[in-house]
């Protein structure tokens, strides 16, 4: 299990290419995917904000800020909850 396979799983589930996920875009859909990846990488894979920042090509302070809201968003927003569930299923199934 590593961050790259987590990213690949997110890309596969959303239909977004890795280059787009790692790019500079800031659309709501991209941010949702990145937050879910950050959440799983932090909570399930034990990645630090610095490691997540390197994985997603983001500053670690941005990662910490987004992670501070990730629990609320996953609990209360259906799109986040669905993608998080897909990533957790992939993780539990060994796909990540």
Protein Blocks (a to p, Z undefined) as FASTA:
>chain_A
ZZklmmmmmmmmnopafklmmmmbfcfklmmmmmmmmmmmmmmnopafklmmmmnopafk
lmmmmmmmmmmmmmmmmklmmmmmmmmmmmmnopZZ
